[in-house]
Amino acid sequence: MNKINLKVNGMVCNGCENRVKNALMNIEGVSKVKASYKKSLVTISAKDEVDVKDIENVIKNLGYEIVKED
């Protein structure tokens, strides 16, 4: 099981959190999603074969920005 933490800008309410959670739970292999608009953080538990790029694309397609950490 992989744990992926992504810094995500643009979430402003519980509705945003739910949109992200619901969309990511539709990806095969994703077992759990926690999203916090207050912390601008999305944490995903997924099987090893899940591609992080797929997760990032779903978030971007919802209109949110992923912040790359150095």
N, C-alpha and C positions, 0 to 999 in steps of 0.2 A: 504494500500500500504506500502510495506517495502522498506527501502533504505539500501543497503548493500555496504559497502566500503571494498575493499580488496587491500592490498599491494601486488603487483605482480612484481617479478624480471624476467628479460629476454626480455622484450619488448624493442626494440632498434630503431623503426621507425614507421611511419604512417601505413605501411603495417601490422605491428604487432598489432597495435591498431585496424585496420579493421578486422583482423582475429579473434581477441577476440570478438569484437562487433558482427560480423556476427554469430559466433558460439553460443554466449550467447542469441542472439535474437531468436534462434531456440528452446529455452527452453520454453515450454508452461507456461504462466503466467508472463514472463519477458516482461516489456513494454518499458523500456529504458535502454540503456547502454552507459556510457561514459568511455573511456579509454585514459589514458595519459602515454605515454612512458617516458616523461620527469619527471613526478612525480612518476612513477611506481605505478599508482593508477587506479583501475577499480571501478566505481560506477554503481550499478545496481538498478533500480527501478522494483519491482516485487510484485505480489500478495502475501499475507501472506502464502499461501499454498506451495509456491516454497521452496524446500529444499536447504539450502546453500551448502550442500554436493554435490548436483548435479551440482551447479555452479562451485564449486571448482574442481570437476572431469573434467569438460569440459576444464577449464583453464589448468589443469595439462596434459590432453591428447594432448593439443596443444604444450606442451613442455615448459611451463612457470612454475615458482615456486611461490607458495603463501607463503608470509612471515607472520607468526603468530606474532601478537603484544601482548606483555605481559600485 
